[in-house]
């Protein structure tokens, strides 16, 4: 049984929210308050089941935007809300055996996903896509790889139906719970919360009692990042080169080189984190 559980929390994939056209779920947006309250309810439901099953530590990493979404007073007092130092590498707090497994709540489909509610990858205003060794990746893939570098397997995922399917491409063993049926960027069919909470309790308990495989990223790897504006791509390319990471605009038969896109060769997880 996994006894030290990290809950990675985003907002777009929780139940009962799908945003409004041309807007995301940033602080103060139309559905942000509803989203963070629903997120707290889903996390509390999971935490109660985890503690009942014998968990020793349940911690929440609030990583939507710049964090500070969850209201601490709305969380079960047994839950640890991680205070993140944004100057440190992503998920630095998970090193040295801090956690046995990671569970994902509220993550969303990757940018460009047809039907994905509030679909984006890392930065909705800047990024077109990420690819790892030629295949599209999203935020759950990135964070699962980083967790695996700390010897932490991904075991559970709660989110929209399309997003659950995307998560299982790289992590086929994941125990998943569908929070809502995704129809378009701002349209979904929601699940009754009572049914959802019962399902979360049942499935997350099963997940922490099942030994899951560790699926790390293999290196060297090629990471491709495509921007909506060429100026951002050029700035990113220079940043990578200044860090000593091999990077270039990829060749293109028509354009010569694709000025929107940068490909980098990464040799370890530290470079991977720098590149995302």
ABEGO torsion letter per residue (X at the ends): XBABBBBBBBAAABBGBAEBBGBBABBGBAAAAAAAAAAAAAAAAAAAAAAAAGBABBBBBBABEAEGABBAAABBAABBBBBBBAABBBGAAABGGABABBBBBGBBBBBGBBGBBGBBBGBAAABABBBBGGBBBBAAAAAAAAAAAAGBBBABBBBBAAAAAAAAAABAABBBBBABBBABAABBBBBBAAAAAAAAAAAAAAAAABBBBBBBBBOBBBBBBBBABAAAAAAAAAAAAAAGBBBBBBBBAAAGBBAABBBBBBABAAAAAAAX
